[in-house]
């Protein structure tokens, strides 16, 4: 990152009038200084050009071994030996033969596991922990009897299926309930000035066993035996639905997250809780490919046409945009002859245009110096978001709702070489056709016909052709159908009757989360804020390092380096799990019902999720993605097979040779997708992107040469181009070109010109209020079912009404005669008048 305290280069606002010239474009006095600045800037820019295209394949999660290794912090490595010792001591006392675990027959293994579960029920807490560690050693793959990492992973899966079939998960679930309710551990942690890894030993063991079981059983392989496949489906059902009048397992984990954030349980190992919660939601609801299959199935059920393309495959086939090559000395651009002297000379004109491109590249880099004050303002906005995460929701009042001043900066990305045609099929909404016809009718015949899109009388032939083309590309989403059905149910509750809601895992999860959902979202965002690399340490922020800090702090430089890597890795894993969890929840709720999605989205927006994500990206994102916060020799399962090497600088730096960190790139894409979900078709939220000056922050992320990440950045830039002004669009034509080539087109979306009626600064608060009213009506209708509803049937039968048994107070018979005298006999009844009225 450029030093914000450095003097402004040529072209900065301090000494520039917009011509890219240090003297307001007037002459040569600033040329030597300008040339030096150009050369310096070129050297800096070429460093970013060297970033190769990242061969990254997006998916539900990383590789199996990587997902298991991220469960453990490097501080926990010594506990692998403890787990092995506890198992071997117990195994010797229970198995008479001197056989090892892998040599036992399956029946003998099941017998031993049954004995372990019996010994889990002892009163002694210390003894229970030893037995739980023995179970954990089995789930970790009995690495003491394995020769390679492949063997460890194989036996870990085998043992996890065996443990599940013997009822281990249910037993550990009971122990987890006990530990969550353990007030002694909570009060002990609250009294300590600093919570360490020792305060969460029991919880970490329990959560590790449960995570290993979920992750190993979730993984599907073609060679899995039939019994394993049956066990997988049984386990999925067990986790999805409430059994024995208990809530679904995911809700228990959500309650742990909120308890941790409230400060009542600072010793909870939050990284393990979040990883387990993410994997449970993924296992029970399904990953991204399963979501696509569900979407296709649901569209078929609603009678909608099939999707034009598979979005996952389209994104995979995209290529990243490449920064342009630097063939000229950028400093010479300032001394180039004026365009008037080059008229009529075609070759010279081409040379000038090439030089101008190079100058544009300089301006793009210069943006991050000239925009430093704006970046600081963004940081202040995001800082306000930090202070208001737990209740203060109205950030927009702090800044006027106007676009920021336009910048003079085109994008430093080359034109993308796609095959013939654009990657996406264009889409048109019913609303777009109606809007187009309304404008055409007003122009040609002077009146409109409301929502009628079939009557084209009086309109010229080209309008007929336009409407035909629009209808050919008309796209009806599942959400459109759901909103229409909801409107009909609100209008005609009696005639349409009660809605039949299928009891899917997603529906059950939403019902369980409904009343505590705001607290869940605020808690997740608080943790995300604490784990973000741009966050500054504050006294009031929550401590997310309780399950990584050792009891005794490091005393040598090498130990400090190791702990520093461990802490950074710990934060990265937390960001990864929260971003993936929120994205999965939003996508599943959107498919299940649009208003469930909108309910979660609105609470995320109210909790300042938008400025929080922008604050996350307000860093050197390329450095974050290429960060190497890992020590390969300490990763599971490698650390269990070979003896741990002596701690040296070389062993700390000997990481993998990959171009990038998979989890960090995965997190960045998830956060961008999340931001897209929150802002799509929401003008009020798009204005938040403009007010928080997100354009320079997002454009910086385009330096990462990964197609999927660039696609979602361009989508976010596209939705706000109409608000940024003509000068911004003129100065960023390469960005506009990249948007045109990569992002799906909406046929009559005026995004590139800003003439759309939606670009006017309406009162956007009304939009959110209307949406909130619709959400509350949906939740009330479907989930609040009061007994005394005005639509409940009335019993008109006299005998039936008089025959109903009423529960009277115990002391009623004492005052019965008095009540009869006062309420019945003493009240005059005019029977004739009563009959006449009826």
N, C-alpha and C positions, 0 to 999 in steps of 0.2 A: 504493500500500500504506500502511496505517496505520503510524504511528511506534510501534515496540514499546516505546520509552522513555516514551511519553506516559502520563499517569495514567489508570487504568482508568475507563471511563465507567460510568454507572449501569447496573447489570445485569451487571457483570463479577464474576468469582468473589470478588474482594477485598471487595466490599460488597453481595453479593446472596445471598439464600437460595433463589433459584429462582423468585421471583414476578415478576421483572422490576422490582423496586422497590429503590431505593437504600438504604432503611432496613429491609431485610428485610420489606417490605410492610406496615410498621406505621403510616405516616402521612405528613404533609406536610413535615416538616423538610427532606427532600431534594428537594422538588418544583421549586424554581427551578433548581437545578443540573441536575436531571433534564430539565426542559423545554428548557434550553439544549443539553444533550447530544442530546436528540431532534432538535431543529431542525438542529444541526450534522450529525447523522448523516443526516437526511433530504436535506440538500444533497449530501452525498457519494453517497448511494444514487441520487439522481436523475441524477447524472452517468452511472452505469452503465445506467440505464433508457434513456438516449438512444441506446444502441447499437442500430442498426437490424438487422433480419434480414439476415444475410449471404447474398447470392445466389451461393452457391458450388456448383459442380458437380464432384463427386468423380469421378476417373478414374484411368487408369494413370499419367498424367503431365500436366504443364502443356502449354500450346500449343507448337507446334514451335519458333517463334522464341525463346520464353522458355527452353526446354530447351537450345537451342544457346547462348544468351547466358550461361547459368550455367556453361558450361565455362570461360570466361575470367574471371580476376580483373581489376579495373581497373588493377592494376599492369602487366598484360601488354599494355595497349593500344598501347604504342609498338612492339610486335613485329609488329603488322599491317603497318606500313610496311616493316619489315625483310623480312617474307615477300614482299611485293609486289616489292621491289627485287631480291631473289634470283631470283624468277621471271622478271622482265623481263630481267635480265642473261643468264640462261640461254636464254631464249626467243629473244633477238636473235642469239645465237651459233649456234643450232640451226635456226632457220627463216629462210630466205634472204629471202623476201618480207617486206614491211613490214606484213603483216597482223597483226591482233590475234587472240587466242585464239578469241573468239566468231565470227570471220569464217572460221575454218578449217573445211574439210569434216571429217566424222567420221573418215574414214580417216587424214587428216593429224593429227588430234588423237590418235588411237591410236598412230600412229608416234612422235609426240613423247613420249607417256607411256612407250612402250617404251624410248626413249632415256634418259628420266629414271631409269627403274628400272635400266638398265645402269650409269648414272653413280653410282647408290647404292652400287655394289660396290667403289668405289675405296678405297684403303688410308687416304688422308688423312681424319682425323676431321673436320677443319674443312670440307673439300670435301663430305663426306657430309652434314653439317648444312645446308649451303647448298642442296643438292639436295632434302633432306627439307623444307626451308622452302618451296621452289618447289612441291612436291607439296601441302603444307599450304595454300598460297595457292589452288591449284586447288580443294581440298576446301572452302575458305571461300567459294567462289563467284566467283572472279576479280572482286572488287568494284571494282577500278579501271576496269573497262569497263562497269559497271552504273550506272543512273540512279536506281534506287529500291530500297528494302528488299525488295520483292516479287521484283525481278529477282535480287538477291543470293541469296535463298533458293531460287529456281527453279534457278539455275545451280549452286548448291552441290549440290542433289540430282542434277542431270544429271551433274556432274563426278564425284560419288561413285560412281554406278553405272558410269561409264566406267572409273574407277580400279579398281573391284573386278573388272570384266570383264578387265582387263589384268593381274591378279595382284598388285596393289599391297598388298593386305592381308597376303598371305603373306610378301612381301618385308619389310614393316614388322614382322611378327611375329618374323622372324629378327633384325632389328636390336634389337627389344625384348629378346629373350633375351640379346643381347650386352651391352646396357646394364644389365640386371639383374645379370649376372655381373661387371660392371665393378668390380673390387675397388679400383681406383685412385680412382674417384669416391667410393666409400663411405668409404675411409680419409681422403680429403681433407676430406669433410664432417664426419667425426668429429673431426678435429683443429681445426676452426673453432669459435670460441666461439659464433657465431650463424650459422645456415644461412639463406641468402637465396634469392631466386628464380633467381639466376644459377647456383646449384649443380645445378639440375635442367633446364637448357635442353634438352638432347637428349631426355630422357624426356618433357618436356612437349610437344615437337613431335610425337614418335611417338604418344603417347597421344591428342593432339588429332586427328591424322589418323584414327586408329582409331575414336575416339568419333564423329567426324563421319560416317564411313562407316556405322557401326552405326546411328546415330540416323536418318540420311537413308534408308537402305535399309529399316530397320524400319517407317518410316511408310508406310502403305498408302493409296492414293488410287484412286478409280474410273477416272481417266483414264490411269493408268499403262499403258504399252504391255506387250504380252505378254512381251517380252524381259526387262523389268524384273521382272515377277512371277516368271519362271523363275529369274532371278538371285537374287531374295529368298529363294526356297525353297532354292536351292543354298547360299547363304550361311548360312541358318539351320542346315542340316544340317552344314555345315563347322564351325560354332561349337559345335554340340551334341555331336558324336561325335568321338572321338579319331582323328586322321588321322596316318598315317606313324608309328605307335607313340608319338605324343605325347598328352599329357593334354588334356582339353577346355580351351578358352581360359579359362573362368571359374576353373578351378583355378589357372592361372598367376597370375591377378589376386589370388586368395585368398592365394597364397604371397607376393605382394608386400605384402599387408596385414600378414601376420604378421611378415615381415622388417622392415617399417617399425616395427611396435610393439615388436619385440625390441630396437630401438636399433641394429641393424646397418646400416640404410640410412636415416638421418634426412633425406636429401635427396629421397626419393621424393615426387612431387607427389600427396599422398594424396587430395585432393579429386577429381582427374581419374581416379585409379585406382578410387575408389568409384563415381563416376558411370558409368564404363565398365562396371564389374562389375554394377551394377544394371541397366543397359540390356541387357547381354548376357544376363543371367538372364531378363529380361522378354521379350527377343526369342526366345530358345531355348525357354523353357518356356511362355510365353504370359502375357497380362495377365489382369485380373479377369474380363472377359467371356468370354475363352477358357476360363478355369477353370470358369465356370458351364456352358458347353457341354460340357466334359469330364465334369463331374459328372453332367449329365443323361444323357450317353452311357453312363457307367459304371454308373449305376443301372439303365438299361435292360438292359445286359449281365448284371447280377446278378439280373435278374428282380424288381427292387424297383419299387413304384409311383412314378409321376412326382411331382416336387415340387409342393407345394400352391401355391406362389407364387415369383416371381422376387424374391429378397431385394434385388437392386440397385434394381429398380423400386419396391418398397415403400418403401425408404429415401428414394428421390428424391421420392416423393409426400408425405412427412411435412412437417409445418410445425414451426418452432421454437417452443418455449414462450416466452411473453411475460411479463416481470415485471409485477406489478399496478400500477395507476395510484395516484398519491398524491393523494387528494382531501381528506384531513384533515390538520390540524396534528398531527403525531405527538406533540408535547409535551402535548396535551390528553388523550391516552390515560391518562396517569398520574393525572389528576385526575377521571377519569370516575367516576360514582357506582357503588357496589358492585352486583353483580347482584341482591342481595336486594331492592333498591328498584325494580327494573325488572320483577319478576315480574308476569305478567298483562298487560303492555303490549307488544304484538307489535312495534309500530314501534320502540319504544325498544330492544327486544331485538335487532332487526336492526341498529340503529345501533351497539349495543355490539359485535356480531359484526364489523361493518365496522371498528370501531376496533381490535378485537383482531387482525384481519388486518394492519392497519397496524403494530401493535405487534410482530407476528410478523416483519414485514419488518425492523423495527429490530433485533430479536434476530438475524436472519440476518446482517445486516451486522456486528452486534456480535460474532458468532462469531469473526471474524478478529482481533479484539482479545483476546477471552477465550481464544482458542486459540493465541495466540502462543507460550506455553511449550511446548504440544504440538507446534507447528510446528517450534520449535527442536529438540525431541526427535526429530522426524522427520528433521530435517536431520542430526542426529548419527547417526541410523540409516543415512541415505543416505551420510553421511561414512564410516561404518564400511564401507559397501558399496564406496566408492572404495578404501579401504585393502586390501580383500580381493578386488578384482576379479581379481587374478592368482593365486588359489589358495585363500584362506581362504573357506570356503563356509558355515560354520555361523553365520549371523547371529542365528538365533532364540534362541540361548542367552543373549543379552545382556538380553532382556526376558522377563518371565513371560508365558506364553501365556494371557492373560486379556483380555477386551474393555476398551477405555478407558472412563473414566467418561462416562455419557450427557450429551449437551449439550441445552440447552433451546431448540433452534433449528429452526423450520420453514423450508422452502425458499421463497425469494422468486421463485417462478415461478407464473404463472397456469395455470389449467386449460387443457389443450390442446383446441381445438375440432376434433375429428375428425368425419368423416362417420359415419353410423350404422354401428355395428359396430367392432370393434377391427382394427388394421392387419394383425395376424399370425394365421394359423391356429394353434390350440393344438396342442401335441405331447405325446405320452405315450410313455415308454420301456417296454420289456418288463419291466425291473426294477421300474418304478413299479406296474405291474399286479400283479406277484408280491407286492410289499410290501403293497399294498392288500388282496389276498386273504388273505395271511398274518395280518394284523391282524384281518380280518373272521372268519376261521375260528377264531382263538384266542378271539375274543369270543363267538361264537355256538355253536360246536360243540366247542371245547376242544382241537383238534389241527390240524396243518397237513398239506398234501399236497405240500410242496416247490415245484417249478417248474410244477406243474399249474395252468393257468389256464382249463381247460375245465370241470372238475367243480365244479358249484355246488350240489350236494346239501346240504340242511340249512341253506342260507343264505336269509334273507328276501328277498322280492321286490324291495325297493329296492336291495339289493346286486346282484341280477341286472341291474337297469337301469343301475346305476353301472358294472358291468363292461362292459356292452354299449357304453355311451358312451365308456369308456376305450379299448376296442378299436377304435371308429370313428376315434379320433384317434391311434391307435398309429403311431409313426414308427420305422422301422428304418433306421438310417444305414449308409453304406458301411463305416464303422469297425466297427460291430457284426458285420457279415459277416466282415470281415478278422480280427477277434479270434477269432471262432468257428472260422474255418479254421485259424488258427495253433494253437489249442488241439488241434484234431484232428490236425494234422501232428506236434505234440509227442507226442501219445498213440500214434499209429500211423504211425511213420516208414517201416516196411517195407511195409505193405499199401497205403498211399497213394502210395508212390514219391516221386520228386523233384518239387518244385514247378517249374512252367514259369514263369519270370519274363520278361515281355516287356522287350526292350531299348529302353525309352523314354528320351528326353533326361533326364527327371527321375531315372530309375533309374540312369543312367550317372553323373549328377552326384553322386548320393548315394554310389554306390560309390567314386567318386574322393575325396569329402570324408570318408568314414567314419572313417579312422584319425587324421585331423588335425582332426576337427570341433571338439573342445573348444578347441584353440588358435585356430581361426577365430572362434568365438563370443566368446572372451575378448578377442581383438584388436578385433573390431568394437565391443564394449561399452566397451573402453578409449577408443577414438576418440570414441564417442558421449558418454562422460563428459567428455572434454576439450572437446568442442564445445558442451556444454549451457550455456545462459546462466546457470544457477544455480551452475555450478562455480567454485570459487575457484582462483586461480593457485597452483600448487604446484611446488616445485622438482623433484619426482620424476615429474610428469605429462609425457606425451609432447608434443612440439612439433608441432602440426598446421598451423602457419602458414608452413612452409618455402616453399610455392609461392604466397605472397601478399606476403611482406615484401620490399621493394626492397633493392638493394645499399646505397644511401645512404638513411638515415632522413630523414623530412621535417624541414624547417627552418622552415616557416611554419605559421601556424595553419590556413590553408585546406588545405594538404597533409596536415596531421595529421587534419583532419576527413575528408578523402577516404579516408585510410588507415583511419581508424576505421570508416567505413561499409563499406569493402572487407573488413575483418576480420570484422565482424558478419555481413555477407552470406556470406562464406566459411564461417563456422560454421553458418549456417542451411542452406546447401546440403549440407554434410556430414550434418547431422541428417536432412535430407530423404532423402538417398540411402540412409543406413543403415536408417532406419525402413521405407522402402519395400522395400528388399532383404530384410530379415528377415521382413517380412509375406509377401512373395511366396514365400520359401523355405518358411515354415511351411504356407502354404495348399497349395502344390504337393506337399509331402511328405505332408501329411495325406490328400490325395486318392490319392496313389500307394500309401502304406501307413501305417496309423495309428501303427505303432511307429517308423517313420522320423520322423514328426512328434514323437512323444513323446521320442525320443532328442535331437533338436535342442532341444525345449522344456526338457527336464531340464537340459541343459548351460547353457542361458540362465538358468534359475532358480539353478543352482549358482554361476553367475558374477554373481549379485546383480542380475539384470535388473529384478526387481520394484521394489526400493527405488530403483534408478537412474531408472526411469520416473516414480516418484512424486516423486523429487527434481526431475526436469525440470518437473513440473506445480506444484511448490511455488514459484510465482512469480505475478506478475500476468499471467495467461495472456491476458487481453484485450489488454494492451499488447503482448505478444509477437506476437499474431496481426495486430494493426494496425500493427506496426512498418514503417517505410519505409526499410529499409537498401538502397536502390538509387538509382542516378543514371541516369536514362533516357537522357541524351545520351551516356553512356559505354557503354551496352549494345550488344552485337552484335545485329543488323547495322547499327543506327543510326550507330554510331561510324565505320563504314567508308565511309559515303556522304557525310556532311558533315564539314567540318573541325571538329576538336575546339574547343569554345569556350574562352575564357579562364576560368580557374578563379576563380569568385566564389561568394559565399554563396548568391546566387540560383540559380546553375546547379547547385549541390550539392543545394539543397532542391527544385528543380523535378523532382519525381518524378511518377509516375502518380497519377491521382486516384481510384484504386480504394479501396473501403472497408477492404480487408484485404490482407494479403500471402498470395498463393495458396500458396506453398511452406510457410509456417509453419502455416497451417491444415491443409494436407495432412499435414505432419509430425505435428501433434497428433492428428489422427484415426488415422493409422497407429500411433502409439504406444499409443493407447487400444485399438485393435483387437488389437495385440500383447499388451497386458495381459489382455484378455479371452480370447485364445487360451491364454495360459499358465495362467489360473486357472479356466477353465470345468470344472465337475465335479471339481475338485481341492480338497478341504476343507483340506488342509494349506497350500496356497498362498493360499486365501481367508483363512485365519487370519493369513498374513503381511500381507495388506492391513489386517486389523484391528489387528495388533500395531504396524504402522508408522503407525497413525492416518491412514488414507488418506481417510476420509469427509469431513473438512473440506476437504482438498486437492481432492478430486474435485468437491465441491459448488461450490467457487469457479469451476471450469471451466464450470458450467452458466450462468454469466453471458454466455457467448458464444452469441449467438442463431443457432445453426446446427443444423439438425435432426439431422444424422448424428453430429456430435460429442456432442450431448446424449444421443442414443440409447445410445452406447457408455459414456458416463459413468453413465447410469441403470442399464445392465446391471451395471456394476461395483458400484454401490451396492446393487442388488437381491441379489446373491449374498452380501453380508455383513450384510444387515439382521437376520437371525436371530441374529447374534452380538453385535449392538450393544445389546441389551436393550430392554425394553418402553418405558422412559422415552424413549429416543432415537426410537423409532418414533412414540410419542405426540406428541413435540415436532416431528416432521418429517412431518406428515401430507400436506403439499403435495408433498414428495418422493415419498411413497408413492403419491399419486394420479397423479403424472407417470409413475412406474414402471408402474402399472396400465394407463395409457392408451397407453404407447409400447412397452413391452417384451413379447416373446412370453410367453404363459402356458403353464406346465406344470400340468396339471389338478390333480394332488394334491401340488403343491409348496407346502409350508407356509412360504413365505418371509416372509409378512406377519405371522405370529404367533410364529414361533420355537419351536413345539412339536415340530418334527421331531427325530427321533433323531440326525440328523447334526449338530445344533447342540451336542451334548454334546462336551466337550473330550477326545476320544479321543487315543490316541497316534498322531499323524498321521505320525510318522516311518515307521511300519510301512507306510503307504500308498505312500510314495515308494520304500521298499525293495522292495516287491512289484512295483511298476511297473518299477523298474530291473532286477529279475531277469527279468521278461518281455521287456524290451528286449534284454538281453544274450543271452537264449535265442534270440530272433529273429535278431539279428545273427550269432550263432555258427552257427545252422542254415543261414542263407541265404548268408553270405559267408565263413565259415571252413570250408574243406573240406579237412581233413587227409587224407593218403593212407592212413594206418593207422587208418582208422575201424573201430569195433567192428561196424559194419553192412556193411563191405565183404565181398563174396562170398569163400568159401574154396574153393580148388582141392583136390578130393579124389582126383584121378587120379594114381596112382603114377608112370606114365610121364611125365606132364606136369610133375610136381614135380621128378623126377630130371633131366628134360631142360632145366630152366631154367638159364640161364647166370648164374653168380654172379661178380661182380667181386671178385677176391681181392687182397690187398696184394701189392706188387711183391716183397717179401722172403719171401713165403709158401713158395715152392718150396725155399728153403734149409732151412727147418725142417719140411718136410712129413713126413718120415719120423719125426721126433721126435714131432710132433703125433699121427701115426697110432698110434704105439706107446703114447703116454700116454692118448689119448682113446678108442681103439678096442680094441687088443689086450689092454691091461692091465686093462680093465674086465670083470669077470665078468658074463655074461648068463645068467640062469636061464630058458631058453626055455619049460620046462614051466609055471613060475609065470606067465610072461608070457601064455601061451596061456589058462591058467585064468582070469586076470583079465579077459580079453576074451571 
